[in-house]
Amino acid sequence: MSETSDPKTLTEAVDALADRFRSLPQSRLLGAVPGHPSRAAAGLELARWLAAAAQAAEAARADGGAAGGPPRELPEAGAFAVGDQLAVVGHDLAAALAALPGDAAVALPDGAVAAGTVRGLAVRRLTEVSAVL
C-alpha cells in the first residue's frame, strides 16, 4: 500500500473497521489478541493514535504545528463504543489531512512526517488491527 494513499482509501478503511467492531459480540470484543488484553483495547489504542494524528494535522493547518500541547486523550467509553470512536476520530483525521498539502509536516509523537505519509500510516494501522479481529 502506498504511503500517500488517497483520502477515500482512509475513510473506506475507517468505515470498514468501525463496522466490524460494531458487529462483534461482547465475547469477541473482550477476547484477548496478541499485544492487547482485548480486541476492544486494540481498537481503543488505534482510535487514540488516530485522534492524536488528527489533532496534530489540525495544528499543522491552523498554525504550522507550532501551538498546542500534548494531544488530548480519547476516553475509554466501553467496549461497545470502540467502533463509533474509531469512526469519529478516523473521519476527523481524514478531514484534517484533506485540508493540508500532501507534503505538509504533521508533528506526530514519534516525529514530524508529511501529511500524505500520515494518511498511509493510518491506513496501515487500520489494516493491521482489522487482521487481528
CORNOR-V515619 format. One line per field, one symbol per residue. phi: phi as a letter, one per 40 degrees, with the letter a starting at -180 (. if undefined). Layout:
phi=???
This chain:
phi=.ccbdcdccccccccccdcccccccdccdcccbdgacaccccccdcccccccccccccccccaggccgbcccccccbhdccddccdcccccccdcccccbcdcccbccdchcbcdccddccccccccccdccc
